[in-house]
Amino acid sequence: MKWSLSIVPITQIISGTKPPEKIDLTQSMSLCATGTIWTYYSTLIQPQNSGTRALAACNFAMACCHGYNTYRRLNYEKQQAQPAPIEFGGLHFKLCYMNYEYLKHQFAT
């Protein structure tokens, strides 16, 4: 059951069926934290056997894939916050809002 929390996001990452704008940031962050905490906890269980190692592997996979989804979503939001490149006479600039008018005046043809 718990493997499905890791397998489904991994297949979505590989196939590209889930775009970053549809990733729920809160859910991904909480599942990443849960996977990290339970991976650590499963290494503390004594004696170690195949069941505890499988638990650690499952939680590690969950932490990794949801951590990557969190990164994808945050990177998408960062890219959306940047202004679009503006072209002046063949030159491309990524402008911040304060320099827009100055550069528009300087490179206008």
C-alpha positions as CSV (number, residue, x, y, z in Angstrom):
1,M,0.0,0.0,0.0
2,K,2.7,2.5,1.0
3,W,4.7,1.7,-2.2
4,S,1.9,3.3,-4.2
5,L,2.8,6.7,-2.7
6,S,6.2,6.3,-4.3
7,I,5.4,4.4,-7.5
8,V,2.7,6.6,-8.9
9,P,4.8,9.9,-8.6
10,I,7.8,8.1,-10.1
11,T,5.9,7.0,-13.1
12,Q,4.4,10.5,-13.5
13,I,7.9,12.0,-13.4
14,I,9.3,9.6,-15.9
15,S,6.4,9.8,-18.3
16,G,5.9,13.5,-17.9
17,T,2.1,13.2,-17.5
18,K,1.9,15.5,-14.5
19,P,3.1,19.1,-15.3
20,P,4.7,21.1,-12.4
21,E,1.8,23.5,-12.2
22,K,-0.5,20.7,-11.1
23,I,1.7,19.4,-8.2
24,D,0.2,20.1,-4.8
25,L,3.1,21.7,-3.0
26,T,1.7,21.1,0.5
27,Q,1.1,17.4,-0.1
28,S,4.5,16.9,-1.7
29,M,6.3,18.6,1.1
30,S,4.5,16.7,3.8
31,L,5.1,13.3,2.1
32,C,8.8,14.2,1.7
33,A,9.0,15.0,5.4
34,T,7.1,11.8,6.3
35,G,9.4,9.7,4.1
36,T,12.5,11.3,5.6
37,I,11.3,10.9,9.2
38,W,10.3,7.2,8.8
39,T,13.4,6.4,6.9
40,Y,15.4,7.5,9.9
41,Y,13.1,5.7,12.3
42,S,13.3,2.5,10.4
43,T,17.1,2.5,10.7
44,L,16.8,2.7,14.5
45,I,14.6,-0.5,14.8
46,Q,16.6,-3.3,16.3
47,P,17.2,-6.1,15.2
48,Q,17.5,-5.2,11.6
49,N,15.9,-7.6,9.2
50,S,14.5,-7.6,5.7
51,G,11.2,-6.0,6.8
52,T,12.9,-3.0,8.3
53,R,15.1,-2.6,5.3
54,A,12.1,-2.8,3.0
55,L,10.4,-0.2,5.2
56,A,13.5,2.0,4.9
57,A,13.6,1.6,1.1
58,C,9.9,2.4,0.7
59,N,10.2,5.6,2.8
60,F,13.4,6.6,1.1
61,A,11.8,6.3,-2.3
62,M,8.8,8.3,-1.1
63,A,11.1,11.1,0.3
64,C,13.1,11.2,-2.9
65,C,10.2,11.3,-5.4
66,H,8.2,13.8,-3.4
67,G,11.2,15.9,-2.7
68,Y,11.9,16.1,-6.5
69,N,8.2,17.0,-7.1
70,T,8.6,19.8,-4.5
71,Y,11.7,21.0,-6.3
72,R,9.8,20.9,-9.7
73,R,6.9,23.0,-8.3
74,L,9.2,25.6,-6.6
75,N,11.3,25.9,-9.8
76,Y,8.1,26.3,-11.9
77,E,6.9,29.1,-9.5
78,K,10.3,30.8,-9.7
79,Q,10.3,30.7,-13.5
80,Q,6.8,32.2,-13.6
81,A,7.8,35.1,-11.3
82,Q,10.6,36.2,-13.7
83,P,9.6,38.8,-16.3
84,A,9.6,37.7,-19.9
85,P,12.5,38.5,-22.2
86,I,12.0,41.7,-24.2
87,E,13.7,42.2,-27.6
88,F,15.2,45.5,-28.7
89,G,17.0,45.5,-32.0
90,G,17.9,41.9,-31.9
91,L,19.2,42.0,-28.3
92,H,17.4,40.0,-25.7
93,F,17.2,41.1,-22.1
94,K,15.5,39.7,-19.0
95,L,14.5,42.9,-17.5
96,C,13.6,43.8,-14.0
97,Y,10.8,46.3,-13.8
98,M,12.9,49.2,-12.6
99,N,15.2,49.1,-15.7
100,Y,12.5,48.6,-18.2
101,E,11.9,52.2,-19.2
102,Y,15.6,53.1,-19.2
103,L,16.5,50.2,-21.6
104,K,13.4,50.8,-23.7
105,H,14.6,54.4,-24.3
106,Q,18.2,53.4,-24.9
107,F,17.6,50.6,-27.4
108,A,14.5,52.0,-29.2
109,T,15.1,52.3,-33.0
